[in-house]
């Protein structure tokens, strides 16, 4: 399996201002999406990859976070750690799959996403 980009999410220090800005700039539809304990909005850009917009979810992770699809989140997270990445968030199960968040050796953030098998 290839490892394509699969999802993009904005973690903002001011999610309300970010929604207003990106909604107006790109004419995106931003719909509330149920995430326990926080405000989250799904981004409908009309085409392209799915996206989301929320407040900062993880300490020190602010800005756009792109997720790469993998077959096995735990295995890929272990491999990233062995290659020098810092694991910001260990694998977490959500309704659509499992994800983790990494900081590569150069400091860039990336998400890993394993979709739930249907």
N, CA, C and O of each residue as an XYZ file, in Angstrom:
472
protein
N       0.838     -1.188      0.000
C       0.000      0.000      0.000
C       0.876      1.242      0.000
O       1.887      1.301      0.700
N       0.486      2.222     -0.783
C       1.175      3.506     -0.747
C       0.726      4.259      0.501
O      -0.214      3.842      1.177
N       1.376      5.334      0.796
C       1.039      6.119      1.981
C       0.683      7.549      1.581
O       1.502      8.456      1.723
N      -0.541      7.752      1.080
C      -0.940      9.091      0.634
C      -1.353      9.994      1.796
O      -1.703      9.526      2.880
N      -1.301     11.292      1.538
C      -1.916     12.226      2.468
C      -3.405     11.927      2.457
O      -3.990     11.676      1.403
N      -4.022     11.955      3.648
C      -5.407     11.533      3.723
C      -6.344     12.514      4.424
O      -7.557     12.450      4.224
N      -5.803     13.425      5.245
C      -6.651     14.326      6.014
C      -5.799     15.516      6.415
O      -4.594     15.370      6.625
N      -6.400     16.683      6.524
C      -5.678     17.871      6.943
C      -6.528     18.616      7.966
O      -7.734     18.783      7.786
N      -5.891     19.054      9.026
C      -6.616     19.610     10.161
C      -5.878     20.844     10.671
O      -4.654     20.833     10.799
N      -6.620     21.899     10.957
C      -6.025     23.086     11.562
C      -6.251     23.051     13.063
O      -7.388     22.958     13.526
N      -5.175     23.126     13.811
C      -5.221     23.246     15.279
C      -4.892     24.707     15.567
O      -3.750     25.133     15.395
N      -5.883     25.470     16.002
C      -5.736     26.912     16.125
C      -5.827     27.388     17.571
O      -6.578     26.834     18.375
N      -5.054     28.416     17.886
C      -5.146     29.039     19.211
C      -6.439     29.832     19.337
O      -6.891     30.100     20.450
N      -7.046     30.215     18.202
C      -8.332     30.911     18.200
C      -9.179     30.319     17.077
O      -9.226     30.857     15.971
N      -9.842     29.214     17.372
C     -10.596     28.468     16.360
C     -11.741     29.301     15.774
O     -12.051     29.178     14.590
N     -12.364     30.140     16.590
C     -13.475     30.956     16.089
C     -12.988     31.915     15.005
O     -13.620     32.034     13.956
N     -11.868     32.599     15.251
C     -11.308     33.512     14.243
C     -10.840     32.737     13.016
O     -11.003     33.200     11.887
N     -10.261     31.565     13.234
C      -9.792     30.747     12.110
C     -10.957     30.312     11.228
O     -10.853     30.338     10.002
N     -12.070     29.910     11.849
C     -13.256     29.523     11.060
C     -13.746     30.685     10.208
O     -14.047     30.514      9.027
N     -13.823     31.863     10.812
C     -14.284     33.042     10.077
C     -13.332     33.360      8.919
O     -13.781     33.647      7.809
N     -12.040     33.311      9.171
C     -11.044     33.632      8.159
C     -11.084     32.646      6.993
O     -11.237     33.057      5.843
N     -10.948     31.353      7.277
C     -10.883     30.359      6.202
C     -12.223     30.181      5.498
O     -12.264     29.940      4.291
N     -13.309     30.299      6.239
C     -14.625     30.219      5.608
C     -14.809     31.328      4.586
O     -15.300     31.087      3.483
N     -14.411     32.559      4.956
C     -14.553     33.701      4.052
C     -13.524     33.661      2.919
O     -13.858     33.952      1.771
N     -12.286     33.305      3.232
C     -11.220     33.309      2.231
C     -11.468     32.292      1.125
O     -11.341     32.618     -0.055
N     -11.824     31.053      1.498
C     -11.962     29.982      0.517
C     -13.404     29.554      0.268
O     -13.649     28.638     -0.517
N     -14.360     30.203      0.926
C     -15.771     29.837      0.807
C     -16.020     28.392      1.246
O     -16.848     27.688      0.667
N     -15.302     27.969      2.263
C     -15.469     26.618      2.802
C     -16.739     26.564      3.650
O     -17.111     27.541      4.300
N     -17.387     25.417      3.630
C     -18.492     25.155      4.551
C     -17.890     24.485      5.777
O     -17.192     23.478      5.655
N     -18.153     25.030      6.946
C     -17.616     24.511      8.205
C     -18.785     24.070      9.063
O     -19.547     24.897      9.563
N     -18.922     22.772      9.232
C     -20.052     22.215      9.973
C     -19.588     21.627     11.298
O     -18.583     20.917     11.334
N     -20.301     21.907     12.396
C     -19.942     21.284     13.679
C     -19.920     19.763     13.534
O     -20.772     19.165     12.876
N     -18.920     19.163     14.169
C     -18.728     17.709     14.126
C     -18.536     17.235     15.562
O     -17.723     17.805     16.289
N     -19.269     16.201     15.987
C     -19.193     15.790     17.397
C     -17.845     15.166     17.773
O     -17.473     14.102     17.279
N     -17.134     15.853     18.651
C     -15.906     15.341     19.255
C     -16.055     15.589     20.751
O     -16.156     16.739     21.178
N     -16.070     14.524     21.553
C     -16.282     14.705     22.996
C     -15.286     15.679     23.626
O     -14.075     15.563     23.437
N     -15.821     16.633     24.372
C     -14.988     17.532     25.164
C     -14.396     18.715     24.429
O     -13.617     19.469     25.013
N     -14.743     18.900     23.160
C     -14.185     20.049     22.451
C     -15.028     20.431     21.253
O     -15.865     19.664     20.778
N     -14.781     21.640     20.780
C     -15.472     22.127     19.594
C     -14.648     21.739     18.373
O     -13.444     21.989     18.328
N     -15.286     21.137     17.396
C     -14.611     20.677     16.180
C     -15.527     20.949     15.007
O     -16.740     20.766     15.108
N     -14.961     21.382     13.901
C     -15.743     21.642     12.687
C     -15.125     20.883     11.522
O     -13.917     20.953     11.296
N     -15.959     20.160     10.784
C     -15.529     19.508      9.559
C     -15.474     20.560      8.457
O     -16.334     21.437      8.376
N     -14.449     20.460      7.608
C     -14.278     21.378      6.495
C     -14.784     20.699      5.227
O     -14.317     19.622      4.854
N     -15.739     21.340      4.578
C     -16.209     20.873      3.273
C     -15.715     21.878      2.252
O     -16.287     22.956      2.090
N     -14.629     21.503      1.557
C     -14.038     22.386      0.558
C     -14.612     22.122     -0.834
O     -14.255     22.800     -1.798
N     -15.501     21.137     -0.934
C     -16.118     20.834     -2.212
C     -15.404     19.758     -3.000
O     -16.043     19.015     -3.745
N     -14.095     19.657     -2.855
C     -13.302     18.611     -3.496
C     -11.986     18.490     -2.738
O     -11.714     19.282     -1.836
N     -11.181     17.519     -3.094
C      -9.903     17.326     -2.420
C     -10.065     16.501     -1.156
O     -11.090     15.852     -0.948
N      -9.048     16.534     -0.325
C      -9.040     15.747      0.905
C      -9.965     16.343      1.954
O     -10.227     17.546      1.974
N     -10.448     15.473      2.816
C     -11.278     15.914      3.939
C     -10.431     16.726      4.912
O      -9.207     16.599      4.945
N     -11.101     17.560      5.703
C     -10.365     18.365      6.656
C     -11.189     18.710      7.878
O     -12.391     18.452      7.940
N     -10.514     19.298      8.844
C     -11.153     19.714     10.073
C     -10.487     20.951     10.632
O      -9.374     21.305     10.243
N     -11.184     21.609     11.553
C     -10.674     22.808     12.183
C     -11.103     22.777     13.646
O     -12.276     22.576     13.958
N     -10.142     22.978     14.529
C     -10.425     22.905     15.953
C      -9.433     23.758     16.738
O      -8.499     24.327     16.172
N      -9.649     23.835     18.028
C      -8.667     24.471     18.905
C      -7.453     23.538     19.000
O      -7.504     22.400     18.533
N      -6.381     24.016     19.593
C      -5.209     23.163     19.779
C      -5.619     21.894     20.520
O      -6.217     21.963     21.593
N      -5.297     20.743     19.949
C      -5.637     19.475     20.594
C      -4.501     18.924     21.425
O      -4.730     18.225     22.412
N      -3.280     19.232     21.034
C      -2.101     18.681     21.699
C      -1.163     19.828     22.029
O      -0.946     20.716     21.205
N      -0.618     19.812     23.210
C       0.289     20.870     23.638
C       1.419     21.041     22.628
O       2.099     20.078     22.274
N       1.607     22.249     22.178
C       2.690     22.548     21.255
C       2.392     22.227     19.801
O       3.273     22.362     18.952
N       1.177     21.809     19.496
C       0.810     21.521     18.104
C      -0.213     22.559     17.678
O      -1.409     22.411     17.927
N       0.274     23.612     17.030
C      -0.582     24.667     16.515
C      -0.228     24.849     15.054
O       0.949     24.892     14.696
N      -1.233     24.955     14.215
C      -1.009     25.095     12.780
C      -1.658     23.936     12.045
O      -2.405     23.151     12.629
N      -1.365     23.841     10.763
C      -1.945     22.784      9.940
C      -1.229     21.467     10.210
O       0.000     21.414     10.234
N      -1.991     20.422     10.411
C      -1.460     19.087     10.659
C      -2.011     18.168      9.577
O      -3.223     17.978      9.471
N      -1.121     17.601      8.778
C      -1.512     16.703      7.697
C      -1.294     15.267      8.147
O      -0.278     14.945      8.764
N      -2.255     14.413      7.833
C      -2.196     13.001      8.204
C      -1.855     12.152      6.978
O      -2.348     12.404      5.879
N      -1.016     11.154      7.180
C      -0.622     10.207      6.145
C      -1.239      8.856      6.486
O      -1.140      8.397      7.625
N      -1.871      8.220      5.512
C      -2.520      6.921      5.735
C      -1.475      5.804      5.787
O      -0.562      5.740      4.964
N      -1.640      4.930      6.779
C      -0.757      3.770      6.961
C      -1.603      2.524      7.205
O      -2.793      2.625      7.502
N      -0.990      1.356      7.080
C      -1.679      0.094      7.361
C      -1.766     -0.203      8.851
O      -2.727     -0.820      9.309
N      -0.755      0.238      9.613
C      -0.662     -0.118     11.029
C      -0.094      1.071     11.806
O       1.103      1.348     11.732
N      -0.948      1.768     12.546
C      -0.536      2.963     13.276
C       0.568      2.650     14.290
O       1.568      3.365     14.357
N       0.391      1.599     15.067
C       1.380      1.262     16.105
C       2.743      0.964     15.488
O       3.767      1.448     15.971
N       2.755      0.181     14.439
C       4.016     -0.186     13.777
C       4.698      1.055     13.192
O       5.907      1.232     13.346
N       3.926      1.906     12.524
C       4.495      3.118     11.929
C       4.980      4.095     12.993
O       6.000      4.758     12.804
N       4.265      4.191     14.101
C       4.680      5.073     15.198
C       5.987      4.571     15.813
O       6.886      5.364     16.094
N       6.092      3.266     16.022
C       7.353      2.691     16.541
C       8.511      2.979     15.582
O       9.593      3.383     16.007
N       8.273      2.768     14.293
C       9.321      3.000     13.295
C       9.744      4.467     13.292
O      10.935      4.768     13.207
N       8.779      5.379     13.384
C       9.099      6.808     13.428
C       9.978      7.133     14.631
O      10.943      7.889     14.517
N       9.637      6.556     15.787
C      10.429      6.776     17.003
C      11.861      6.268     16.789
O      12.822      6.944     17.158
N      12.001      5.080     16.194
C      13.327      4.509     15.918
C      14.131      5.400     14.970
O      15.359      5.443     15.044
N      13.433      6.109     14.080
C      14.093      6.988     13.117
C      14.343      8.391     13.679
O      14.818      9.271     12.962
N      14.025      8.598     14.955
C      14.344      9.861     15.615
C      13.190     10.815     15.830
O      13.405     11.945     16.268
N      11.965     10.392     15.532
C      10.812     11.266     15.751
C      10.431     11.307     17.224
O      10.667     10.354     17.966
N       9.840     12.422     17.637
C       9.228     12.536     18.957
C       7.749     12.209     18.784
O       7.095     12.751     17.893
N       7.227     11.344     19.613
C       5.808     11.014     19.553
C       5.056     12.006     20.435
O       5.180     11.980     21.660
N       4.281     12.873     19.805
C       3.510     13.891     20.521
C       2.264     13.257     21.123
O       1.865     13.585     22.240
N       1.656     12.348     20.370
C       0.440     11.652     20.828
C       0.516     10.203     20.363
O       0.581      9.927     19.166
N       0.507      9.293     21.312
C       0.515      7.862     20.978
C      -0.780      7.513     20.245
O      -1.708      8.321     20.211
N      -0.849      6.352     19.675
C      -2.020      5.914     18.908
C      -3.305      6.039     19.726
O      -3.386      5.583     20.867
N      -4.303      6.670     19.111
C      -5.605      6.907     19.727
C      -6.673      6.350     18.794
O      -6.649      6.606     17.590
N      -7.606      5.590     19.351
C      -8.719      5.079     18.550
C      -9.832      6.110     18.482
O     -10.219      6.698     19.492
N     -10.334      6.317     17.284
C     -11.489      7.173     17.043
C     -12.465      6.362     16.191
O     -12.100      5.287     15.715
N     -13.689      6.838     15.983
C     -14.647      6.039     15.215
C     -14.159      5.615     13.825
O     -14.472      4.514     13.370
N     -13.392      6.482     13.146
C     -12.961      6.171     11.779
C     -11.657      5.385     11.693
O     -11.301      4.915     10.612
N     -10.933      5.228     12.806
C      -9.651      4.522     12.749
C      -8.783      4.790     13.957
O      -9.277      4.952     15.073
N      -7.480      4.836     13.722
C      -6.484      5.050     14.777
C      -5.484      6.070     14.253
O      -5.071      5.997     13.095
N      -5.087      7.033     15.110
C      -4.097      8.020     14.676
C      -3.056      8.255     15.751
O      -3.284      7.971     16.927
N      -1.908      8.776     15.337
C      -0.897      9.286     16.257
C      -0.364     10.583     15.654
O      -0.583     10.870     14.478
N       0.341     11.363     16.480
C       0.922     12.623     16.022
C       2.406     12.601     16.369
O       2.793     12.275     17.491
N       3.230     12.956     15.382
C       4.682     12.905     15.529
C       5.299     14.266     15.260
O       4.690     15.127     14.624
N       6.504     14.445     15.751
C       7.350     15.578     15.372
C       8.617     14.948     14.799
O       9.335     14.237     15.502
N       8.888     15.209     13.525
C      10.038     14.580     12.879
C      11.347     15.136     13.450
O      11.315     16.112     14.200
N      12.495     14.538     13.113
C      13.762     15.008     13.686
C      14.073     16.473     13.404
O      14.859     17.086     14.127
N      13.468     17.043     12.362
C      13.670     18.459     12.054
C      12.664     19.376     12.723
O      12.757     20.595     12.587
N      11.685     18.800     13.457
C      10.713     19.592     14.194
C       9.355     19.734     13.527
O       8.443     20.310     14.121
N       9.193     19.225     12.303
C       7.898     19.329     11.620
C       6.925     18.302     12.181
O       7.323     17.206     12.577
N       5.660     18.663     12.211
C       4.621     17.778     12.739
C       3.936     17.032     11.607
O       3.751     17.574     10.517
N       3.561     15.791     11.869
C       2.823     14.989     10.904
C       1.947     14.013     11.672
O       2.335     13.524     12.733
N       0.779     13.735     11.140
C      -0.101     12.737     11.733
C      -0.027     11.447     10.943
O       0.228     11.452      9.738
N      -0.253     10.349     11.632
C      -0.333      9.025     11.009
C      -1.758      8.543     11.238
O      -2.278      8.637     12.350
N      -2.392      8.023     10.180
C      -3.784      7.589     10.303
C      -3.978      6.201      9.696
O      -3.651      5.964      8.534
N      -4.507      5.308     10.493
C      -4.879      3.959     10.045
C      -6.393      3.894      9.996
O      -7.041      3.901     11.042
N      -6.981      3.831      8.782
C      -8.445      3.766      8.705
C      -8.984      2.464      9.271
O      -8.334      1.421      9.191
N     -10.168      2.536      9.838
C     -10.834      1.338     10.345
C     -11.212      0.460      9.162
O     -11.742      0.939      8.160
N     -10.934     -0.814      9.291
C     -11.299     -1.768      8.234
C     -12.798     -1.918      8.212
O     -13.429     -2.046      9.262
N     -13.372     -1.902      7.036
C     -14.826     -1.996      6.898
C     -15.212     -3.382      6.501
O     -16.397     -3.669      6.332
